[in-house]
């Protein structure tokens, strides 16, 4: 278990991150979610991360409101990622310890965290599975 306490994001993050643009429509986004089996994508504009979009963001679009009791599927799926993304996102650096990432995921109930370098450029993403793997490995030691 002590080994896990020393480990950092850099050793476990996914480096080849697929991103989306703000002007992508939700129908294309939902198809990407199905194809890639991801739970979130960083949203980039001009190589700068401007938000994150998750499967939950799509679900929120279908929430009933007093003015719209029956959302129209095709109408909602034409909306753009920029309309539904979360612009305030949590990120970590490659040097962040996995214990900190674990705490962030638990505290904020999120499945993945964007990884930015010191110049605020996207260098990876770390998901729950990436944190669980070293935990399992230390349990075997």
C-alpha positions as CSV (number, residue, x, y, z in Angstrom):
1,X,0.0,0.0,0.0
2,X,2.9,2.4,0.7
3,X,3.9,2.1,-3.0
4,X,0.5,3.6,-4.0
5,X,1.1,6.6,-1.8
6,X,4.1,7.6,-3.9
7,X,2.7,7.1,-7.3
8,X,1.8,10.0,-9.6
9,X,-0.6,10.6,-12.5
10,X,2.2,10.6,-15.0
11,X,2.6,6.9,-14.8
12,X,-1.0,6.0,-15.2
13,X,-2.8,8.6,-17.3
14,X,-3.9,8.1,-20.9
15,X,-1.8,10.3,-23.0
16,X,-3.5,10.0,-26.4
17,X,-6.7,11.9,-25.5
18,X,-9.6,12.3,-27.9
19,X,-11.1,15.8,-27.6
20,X,-14.2,17.5,-29.1
21,X,-15.0,21.0,-30.3
22,X,-17.7,23.3,-28.9
23,X,-19.6,23.3,-32.2
24,X,-20.0,19.5,-32.4
25,X,-23.7,18.6,-32.1
26,X,-25.0,16.3,-29.4
27,X,-26.0,13.6,-31.9
28,X,-22.4,13.2,-33.1
29,X,-21.2,13.4,-29.5
30,X,-23.5,10.6,-28.4
31,X,-22.3,8.4,-31.3
32,X,-18.7,9.1,-30.2
33,X,-19.6,8.0,-26.6
34,X,-21.0,4.8,-28.0
35,X,-18.1,4.1,-30.3
36,X,-15.3,4.9,-27.9
37,X,-17.0,3.8,-24.7
38,X,-15.7,6.9,-22.9
39,X,-17.6,8.8,-20.2
40,X,-16.2,12.2,-21.0
41,X,-14.2,14.3,-23.5
42,X,-12.2,17.4,-22.9
43,X,-13.6,20.3,-25.0
44,X,-10.9,22.2,-26.9
45,X,-10.7,25.5,-28.8
46,X,-7.4,26.6,-30.4
47,X,-5.6,23.8,-28.5
48,X,-6.8,25.2,-25.2
49,X,-9.1,23.1,-22.9
50,X,-12.3,25.2,-22.3
51,X,-14.4,22.5,-20.6
52,X,-15.4,18.9,-20.3
53,X,-18.5,17.2,-21.6
54,X,-19.8,13.9,-20.1
55,X,-22.6,11.5,-20.7
56,X,-24.3,13.0,-17.7
57,X,-24.4,16.4,-19.6
58,X,-26.4,14.8,-22.3
59,X,-28.8,13.3,-19.8
60,X,-29.3,16.7,-18.1
61,X,-30.5,18.0,-21.5
62,X,-33.5,15.7,-21.2
63,X,-34.5,16.7,-17.7
64,X,-38.1,17.7,-17.5
65,X,-38.9,21.4,-16.8
66,X,-42.2,23.1,-16.3
67,X,-41.9,24.8,-19.7
68,X,-40.9,21.6,-21.5
69,X,-42.5,18.5,-20.1
70,X,-41.6,16.3,-23.1
71,X,-38.2,17.2,-24.6
72,X,-38.0,16.6,-28.3
73,X,-35.2,14.2,-29.0
74,X,-34.1,15.4,-32.4
75,X,-34.3,19.0,-31.4
76,X,-32.1,18.5,-28.3
77,X,-29.6,16.4,-30.3
78,X,-29.0,19.3,-32.6
79,X,-27.7,21.4,-29.7
80,X,-24.0,22.0,-29.6
81,X,-21.4,20.7,-27.1
82,X,-20.8,24.3,-26.1
83,X,-24.4,24.5,-24.9
84,X,-24.2,21.5,-22.5
85,X,-20.5,21.2,-21.5
86,X,-19.2,22.0,-18.1
87,X,-16.8,25.0,-18.4
88,X,-15.6,24.8,-14.8
89,X,-13.6,21.6,-14.7
90,X,-11.2,20.0,-12.3
91,X,-7.7,19.2,-13.6
92,X,-4.5,17.9,-12.2
93,X,-0.9,17.9,-13.3
94,X,1.2,14.8,-14.2
95,X,3.1,15.2,-10.9
96,X,-0.1,15.0,-8.8
97,X,-0.2,11.9,-6.5
98,X,-2.8,9.3,-7.2
99,X,-4.0,9.6,-3.6
100,X,-5.0,13.2,-4.5
101,X,-6.8,12.1,-7.7
102,X,-8.6,9.4,-5.7
103,X,-9.8,12.0,-3.2
104,X,-10.9,14.4,-6.0
105,X,-12.9,11.6,-7.7
106,X,-14.6,10.6,-4.5
107,X,-15.3,14.2,-3.3
108,X,-16.7,15.4,-6.6
109,X,-18.2,12.0,-7.8
110,X,-16.4,12.2,-11.1
111,X,-15.1,9.3,-13.3
112,X,-12.1,11.1,-14.9
113,X,-9.9,14.1,-14.5
114,X,-8.2,16.1,-17.2
115,X,-4.4,16.4,-16.9
116,X,-2.8,19.7,-17.9
117,X,0.9,20.6,-17.9
118,X,2.5,23.7,-16.4
119,X,1.6,25.7,-19.6
120,X,-2.1,24.6,-19.2
121,X,-1.9,22.3,-22.3
122,X,-3.7,19.0,-22.3
123,X,-1.3,16.1,-21.8
124,X,-3.7,13.4,-20.7
125,X,-6.7,12.2,-18.8
126,X,-6.9,9.9,-15.8
127,X,-10.0,7.7,-15.2
128,X,-11.2,5.6,-12.3
129,X,-9.8,2.5,-13.9
130,X,-6.4,4.1,-14.1
131,X,-6.4,4.7,-10.3
132,X,-7.9,1.3,-9.4
133,X,-5.2,-0.6,-11.3
134,X,-2.3,0.4,-9.1
135,X,-4.5,-0.1,-6.0
136,X,-5.0,-3.7,-7.1
137,X,-1.3,-4.1,-7.8
138,X,-0.3,-2.9,-4.3
139,X,-2.9,-5.3,-2.8
140,X,-1.0,-8.2,-4.4
141,X,2.4,-7.1,-3.1
